[in-house]
Amino acid sequence: MKLAISNIAFGENQQEALNRVSQSGVEGLVVAPTIIWPSLPEIANLSGQELTDRLKTLEREAGDYRNRLGDLGLAVVGLQSLTYGVGENAKIFGTEEEGKNLAEHLKRLTDLAGWLDADSMAFGSPGLRNPGELGGEQAMERAAKLFGRVAIAAHDNNTQIAFEPLSGYDNKFVENLNQARELANRIDHPGFGIHPDTAALGIRQRTWLHWFVTTEIVSAVLMPALQTWCDFHLRWIFLKENMWTPSGVLAIRAGCRLR
């Protein structure tokens, strides 16, 4: 397992935070891409030579970023906040065009993940996954079709799109691990996995009991599902006296691409 920290926790001075993290024993970094590349969502709307040129620039910048992290003894282990900034025209269960927009955006992110050597891409985005009046079977089928396409691109880039079951957050699709495993089984591709997160699954205790509850769940419920996991987040972890990390700061990684 590898201890990783998210750059969402860093604030405005990313480089200063990286320098401090490199001295703390943490080896991995989970990257929210738009913190580094704010205009990234625009790439999915490009085509032709403009797209080619933009991707070449992004590849070069990603390599430079990866090398700078390497000089600090750090490595990118995953991407998160994948759909930040994509707007309202990209949804799993929207129109055909909205589904295509989301798929193309995620495919471009698989390119970035490959250039960064990131093992996984965590997909949460509850606002983009409301099935509306679709029945459970129809919703599963449509999601499997969309993410099946993304999984192929992810696998080609040596990464994995990892779907996060969300309890709460006004989420209406894949609310627990069993539903996530059903989706993974339908897609049945090494480029797709599950991204469990204790906070997102409803475990929000901010006491030391959190550790006991989490340990019990991991050993009794979650470990048998490891073959479909990409990583596993423990959130609201106690870092030091009177300080709790916000969402997604620390991640205990439990073995990528085990399917």
URTA-V105212 format. One record per backbone hydrogen bond with DSSP energy under -1.0 kcal/mol. CO is the residue of the C=O (numbers start at 1). NH is the residue of the N-H. Records with the same first field share a line. If there is no record, write none. Layout:
CO->NH + NH
//
This chain:
2->253
3->27 + 28
4->251
5->30
6->9
7->10
12->14
13->17
14->18
15->19
16->20
17->21
18->22
20->23
21->24
27->75
28->5
29->77 + 78
30->7
31->80
32->35
33->36 + 37
37->40
39->42
40->43
42->45
43->46
47->51
48->52
49->53
50->54
51->55
52->56
53->57
54->58
55->59
56->60
57->61
58->62
59->63
60->64
61->65
62->66
63->67
64->68
65->69
66->70
67->71
69->72 + 74
70->73
75->29
78->31
79->122
81->84
83->86
95->99
96->100
97->101
98->102
99->103
100->104
101->105
102->106
103->107
104->108
105->109
106->110
107->111
108->112
109->113
110->114
111->115
112->116
113->118
120->79
121->162
123->164
125->128
126->129
128->92
131->134
135->139
136->140
137->141
138->142
139->143
140->144
141->145
142->146
143->147
144->148
145->149
146->150
147->151
148->152
149->153
150->154
151->155
152->156
153->157
154->159
155->158
160->121
161->193
162->123
163->195
168->171
174->166
176->180
177->181
178->182
179->183
180->184
181->185
182->186
183->187
184->188
189->192
191->161
193->163
194->230
196->233
197->201
198->203
199->202
200->167
207->210
208->212
209->213
210->214
211->215
212->216
213->217
214->218
215->219
216->220
217->221 + 222
218->223
222->225
223->226
225->228
226->229
228->194
233->198
237->245
240->243
243->239
246->249
249->6
251->4
//
